[in-house]
Amino acid sequence: MWNYRVVKTKDEEDQEEVLEIREVYYDQLGKPMGHYGATITGDTLGEIETVLQMMTQSLERAIVKAEDFK
């Protein structure tokens, strides 16, 4: 299972905390196990709109911290 979530990470250059919308993947117990950069792609504008809506929904969920990934 996966969804888009806002993840609090540290910028690689200056180690400042930043928020990013990322694809978050979960184990069978529903615990976050990995996250990857999110892209907005689609074959049609409608598909891109759907991805943007899914990303917008991530703003309504709790922020996941990088240390939540084991």
Backbone hydrogen bonds, N-H to C=O, Kabsch-Sander energy under -0.5 kcal/mol:
donor,donor_aa,acceptor,acceptor_aa,energy
3,N,24,V,-1.8
5,R,22,R,-2.4
6,V,58,S,-0.6
7,V,5,R,-0.5
7,V,20,E,-3.2
8,K,64,V,-2.8
9,T,7,V,-0.7
9,T,18,V,-2.5
11,D,16,E,-3.3
15,Q,11,D,-1.8
18,V,9,T,-2.9
20,E,7,V,-2.1
22,R,5,R,-2.9
22,R,20,E,-0.6
23,E,36,Y,-2.5
24,V,3,N,-3.2
24,V,22,R,-0.6
25,Y,34,G,-3.0
26,Y,1,M,-2.2
27,D,31,K,-2.4
30,G,27,D,-1.7
33,M,25,Y,-3.2
34,G,25,Y,-1.4
36,Y,23,E,-2.2
38,A,21,I,-0.8
41,T,39,T,-0.7
48,I,44,T,-1.8
49,E,45,L,-2.5
50,T,46,G,-2.1
51,V,47,E,-2.0
52,L,48,I,-2.4
53,Q,49,E,-2.2
54,M,50,T,-2.2
55,M,51,V,-2.3
56,T,52,L,-2.4
57,Q,53,Q,-2.0
58,S,54,M,-0.9
58,S,55,M,-0.7
59,L,55,M,-0.5
59,L,56,T,-1.4
60,E,57,Q,-1.6
61,R,58,S,-1.1
64,V,6,V,-2.7
66,A,8,K,-2.0
68,D,65,K,-2.2
69,F,66,A,-1.6
70,K,32,P,-0.7
70,K,68,D,-0.6
